[in-house]
């Protein structure tokens, strides 16, 4: 399976789910985005790592892990989001010490927080991006980038859900054709909360 490189687009706060933040990953050589909802602590840790000028007075957990790893000459080479099961993303941290490579299982949010600190690349498999990525037909203006992904509903570290839509009916009651039409409308109106839910329902039927 081919790997697809991802970059971090940003983090947005979900106004509809307390304590939830949406981490948005970009396909480097494409237009798809991979939204992953994470907890407040992980969002803070990732945000601090992205803002190079912010230096906490004491090391956060991920800073401590980095200091520990560096003390013992452990290098984080890359992070791979390798599996998506029932809406939950699974990731691996590829490490190296004394030219010996090790693979460590990790939550996606933790893995990405460490990848930033080690300047390590982030990858996922093409089939995962095909299944969970949101495709944009047009590139938005840079000035509007911060408004692209807002209020994505999900459980922490999951993509989409089977919750009710505005009319009170679940998306499971719609046909595939209707779901695809709803997905197109949601993306067109930049309603990524709805798009994430619909995309997950489509993916479950196609799997």
PEPE-V929886 format. One record per residue. N is the residue number from 0. RES is the residue in three letters. SS is DSSP state (H for helix, E for strand, C for the rest). PSI is psi as a letter, one per 20 degrees, with the letter a starting at -180 (* if undefined). OMEGA is omega as a letter, one per 20 degrees, with the letter a starting at -180 (none if undefined). Layout:
BEGIN
n=<N;N>
res=<RES;RES>
ss=<SS;SS>
psi=<PSI;PSI>
omega=<OMEGA;OMEGA>
END
This chain:
BEGIN
n=<0;1;2;3;4;5;6;7;8;9;10;11;12;13;14;15;16;17;18;19;20;21;22;23;24;25;26;27;28;29;30;31;32;33;34;35;36;37;38;39;40;41;42;43;44;45;46;47;48;49;50;51;52;53;54;55;56;57;58;59;60;61;62;63;64;65;66;67;68;69;70;71;72;73;74;75;76;77;78;79;80;81;82;83;84;85;86;87;88;89;90;91;92;93;94;95;96;97;98;99;100;101;102;103;104;105;106;107;108;109;110;111;112;113;114;115;116;117;118;119;120;121;122;123;124;125;126;127;128;129;130;131;132;133;134;135;136;137;138;139;140;141;142;143;144;145;146;147;148;149;150;151;152;153;154;155;156;157;158;159;160;161;162;163;164;165;166;167;168;169;170;171;172;173;174;175;176;177;178;179;180;181;182;183;184;185;186;187;188;189;190;191;192;193;194;195;196;197;198;199;200;201;202;203;204;205;206>
res=<UNK;UNK;UNK;UNK;UNK;UNK;UNK;UNK;UNK;UNK;UNK;UNK;UNK;UNK;UNK;UNK;UNK;UNK;UNK;UNK;UNK;UNK;UNK;UNK;UNK;UNK;UNK;UNK;UNK;UNK;UNK;UNK;UNK;UNK;UNK;UNK;UNK;UNK;UNK;UNK;UNK;UNK;UNK;UNK;UNK;UNK;UNK;UNK;UNK;UNK;UNK;UNK;UNK;UNK;UNK;UNK;UNK;UNK;UNK;UNK;UNK;UNK;UNK;UNK;UNK;UNK;UNK;UNK;UNK;UNK;UNK;UNK;UNK;UNK;UNK;UNK;UNK;UNK;UNK;UNK;UNK;UNK;UNK;UNK;UNK;UNK;UNK;UNK;UNK;UNK;UNK;UNK;UNK;UNK;UNK;UNK;UNK;UNK;UNK;UNK;UNK;UNK;UNK;UNK;UNK;UNK;UNK;UNK;UNK;UNK;UNK;UNK;UNK;UNK;UNK;UNK;UNK;UNK;UNK;UNK;UNK;UNK;UNK;UNK;UNK;UNK;UNK;UNK;UNK;UNK;UNK;UNK;UNK;UNK;UNK;UNK;UNK;UNK;UNK;UNK;UNK;UNK;UNK;UNK;UNK;UNK;UNK;UNK;UNK;UNK;UNK;UNK;UNK;UNK;UNK;UNK;UNK;UNK;UNK;UNK;UNK;UNK;UNK;UNK;UNK;UNK;UNK;UNK;UNK;UNK;UNK;UNK;UNK;UNK;UNK;UNK;UNK;UNK;UNK;UNK;UNK;UNK;UNK;UNK;UNK;UNK;UNK;UNK;UNK;UNK;UNK;UNK;UNK;UNK;UNK;UNK;UNK;UNK;UNK;UNK;UNK;UNK;UNK;UNK;UNK;UNK;UNK>
ss=<C;C;E;E;E;E;E;E;E;E;E;E;E;C;C;C;C;C;C;E;E;E;E;E;E;E;E;C;C;C;C;E;E;E;E;E;E;E;E;H;H;H;H;H;H;H;H;H;H;H;C;C;C;C;C;C;C;C;C;C;H;H;H;H;H;H;H;H;H;H;H;C;C;C;E;E;E;E;E;E;E;E;E;E;E;C;C;E;E;E;E;E;E;E;E;E;E;C;C;E;E;E;E;E;E;E;C;H;H;H;H;H;H;H;H;H;H;C;C;C;E;E;E;E;E;H;H;H;H;H;H;H;C;E;E;C;C;C;C;C;C;H;H;H;H;H;H;C;C;C;C;C;C;C;C;C;C;E;C;C;C;C;C;E;C;C;C;C;C;E;H;H;H;C;C;H;H;H;H;H;H;H;H;H;H;H;H;H;C;C;C;H;H;H;H;H;H;H;H;H;H;H;H;H;H;H;C>
psi=<p;q;q;p;q;q;r;o;g;a;p;q;p;o;i;i;o;p;j;q;q;o;p;p;p;q;p;g;l;a;j;q;q;o;p;p;p;r;r;g;g;h;g;g;g;g;g;h;h;h;n;h;i;p;o;q;h;q;p;r;g;h;h;g;g;g;g;g;g;h;h;k;k;p;p;o;g;r;p;p;o;i;q;o;p;k;i;p;p;p;q;q;p;o;r;p;p;k;j;p;p;q;p;p;q;q;q;g;g;g;g;h;h;h;g;g;h;j;k;q;q;p;q;r;q;h;h;g;h;h;g;i;q;p;p;p;h;q;p;r;q;h;i;j;h;i;j;g;o;q;l;p;p;r;q;p;k;r;p;a;r;k;r;q;a;h;i;i;q;q;i;i;i;q;r;h;g;h;g;h;g;h;g;g;g;g;g;h;j;k;n;i;g;g;h;g;g;g;h;h;g;g;h;h;h;i;*>
omega=<a;r;r;a;a;r;a;r;a;a;r;a;r;a;a;r;a;r;a;r;r;r;a;r;a;r;a;a;a;a;a;r;a;r;r;a;a;r;a;a;a;r;r;a;r;a;r;r;r;r;a;a;a;r;r;a;r;a;r;a;a;r;r;r;r;r;r;a;a;r;a;r;r;a;r;a;a;r;r;r;a;a;r;a;r;r;a;r;r;a;r;r;r;a;r;r;a;r;r;a;r;r;a;r;a;r;a;a;r;a;a;r;r;r;r;a;r;a;a;r;r;a;r;r;a;a;r;r;r;a;a;a;r;a;r;a;a;r;r;r;a;a;a;a;a;a;a;a;r;r;r;a;r;r;r;r;r;r;r;r;r;a;a;r;a;a;r;r;r;a;r;a;a;r;r;r;r;r;r;r;r;r;r;r;a;r;a;a;r;r;a;r;r;a;a;r;a;r;r;r;r;a;a;r;a;a;none>
END
